Amino acid sequence: MSGAVLFIKEDLKIHELQEEVPVGSLNLISLVDGVLAGRLSDSIGRKKTMAIASVIFFLGAGVMGLTPNFGILLGGRIVAGIGVGFGLMIAPVYTAELAPAASRGALVSFPETFINLGILLGYIVSYLLSG
């Protein structure tokens, strides 16, 4: 989001506070929905909850990509935050339940490793496109 904020600020003509709110909203929403994801996965299952998380995240990303104004951008960020919260909560649990004991720790830590790698790549791409 940090690389995109420069272009979003220019395209949507938003001020500093409007720039900050969408950036932080995904984290706040994903925190709250991570708690709700556990209850949902207990009632409908881990696999279905991850599928729902994927669809919700995809919808949020689509809304953010096509946004014409700040309000819709914020709505897309909130929707994406729901998907992120569900996914980050349920994927490691599902993996831990399926993985053999000998490789469980490594398999559960892979998502975190690749999330951080993705964040790093996002910063690198933003840097490369900044010129």
N, C-alpha and C positions, 0 to 999 in steps of 0.2 A: 504494500500500500504506500510505502514511503516514496517510491519512485513515481507512482501514479498521482500522488497528491499534487505535485507540481503542475501537472497537466489538468487535473480536475479543477484546481483553484482558478486556472486561467480560462478553461472552457465554460465552467458554470458560474464564474464571477462571484465566488463566495469569499467571505472574510475569514479571519484566522480561527475564530471559534467554530464556525461551520466546517472548517478544515479538520479541526481536532476531534469533533464529536464522532464522525464516522470511523475514524481510526481506532478510537477506544471502545466504540460500541460493540464491535464484534467480540472483543475479549470479555466484556461484561455479560453480554447475552450468552456466550458459550459457557461461561461459568455457571450461570443460573440453569441453563438447559442441560448441562452435564448432570446435574442432580436429578432432573426429571427423567433423563434417559435411562437411569437404572430402574426406575419403576416401570417404565414402558417396556424395557427389554425383559423384565421379569414376567410381564403379562402376555406379550406377544412373541417373545423370543429374540435372541441376539441378532440372528440373520435378518429378520424382517426389520428390526430397528436400524441396522446398518444400511439396509436398502432405503428406508425412509430418510435417513440422514443424508444419503447420497443424492436423492431426488431434491430434498430441501436445499442442500448446498448448491446444486446445479441451478435451481430456480433463482436463488439469491445471486449467484454469479451472473446469470443472464440479465437479471434486473439491473445490477450494477453496470454491466457492460453497455446497456442500452439507455441509461438514465438521461433524461433531458434537464433535470433540476436537482437541487439539494434534497428535497423531501423524498423523492424516489430513490436517490442514492442511499440515503439513510435507511429507508425501508429495505432495500436490497441487502445492505450490510447486516441489518437485524435478522433477516431471513437466513443469510449465509451463516450468521453466528449460531442460529439454532442447529443447522446442519453440522457445523464444526463441533459444537458442544456434544451433540449426540454421538458423532463419530469418534471423538477423542475419548469419550467415556467407555463406549461399548467395544470398539475394536480390540483394545488390549485384553479385555475380559474374555471376549470370544476366542482370541488367540490362546490365552492361558488355559481355557477349558479344553481346547482341542490338541494342544502341543504335548508331545511326550515330556516327561519330567526332566530328562537329560538336556533338552534344548529349549525349555520353556523360557528361561531368563533372556536368552539371546533373541528369541523370536518376539517376545513382548517388547523388547527395547528397540527393535528395528523401526517401528513407526516414529518414535521420537527422534531417532538418528536421521531418518529421511525427512522429517518435518524441518529439522534444523538445517539440513543440507539444502532443502528447498528455499528456506529463508535466505541462506547465504547466496544461493544462485540468483534469487530475486534482487538482492543488493548489488551483485556483480552486474546483472543485466541493466539495472537502473543506472549504475555508474557508467557503463559502456554507452548507454543511450543519452546520457546527460549532455554530451557535447553537441 
